[in-house]
Amino acid sequence: MADKTSADWRYPYGSGARFHMHHAHLFASDIEATIDFFRRWFDAEVAHDGPYANSRNVFLKIGIGALHLYDQPPRELGRNAVHHLGFQVVGIDDLYQRMKEGGVDLPNPIKRSGGSAYFMVAAPDNVLLEVFEPGPDRPAEVNDYYGFNG
């Protein structure tokens, strides 16, 4: 646990925490299709689109989270060390139905357990997403973790 402080430090998000998991950065073989996918299904907003480290970089805001994209094809298709990216949603049944009607390949139905629900879907470049909606009957610390009870 880091306990150093400095008067020069700026703490983001109205939090006193020094460390935050901010974003995942993905390669995109077709960056426009990738942006469109996350805009269409997860209301992503482009916060930045410009060069960085000799490559086009696009920063997407998705709710309170962020996803960054490199305009470069993945070095190999597959997940490498990343299994999936998790997207917490409100209205999972509606999103699933809209995705299905929109032609997204959804090989499995929504799985439900204890009032919670999730499904897995491949985003462009075969990035696996877990789309989930936590149920209300979870322990208090889990509901706190998912942004409820606060």
Buried (B, 14 or more C-beta within 10 A) or exposed (E): EEEEEEEEEEEEEEEEEEEEEEBEEBBBBEBEEBBEBBBEBBEBEEEEBEEEEEEBBBBBBBBEBBBBBBBBEBEEEEEEEEEBBEBBBEEBEEBBEEBEEEEBEBEEEBEEEEEBBBBBBBBBBEBBBBBBBBBEEBEEEBBEEBEEEE
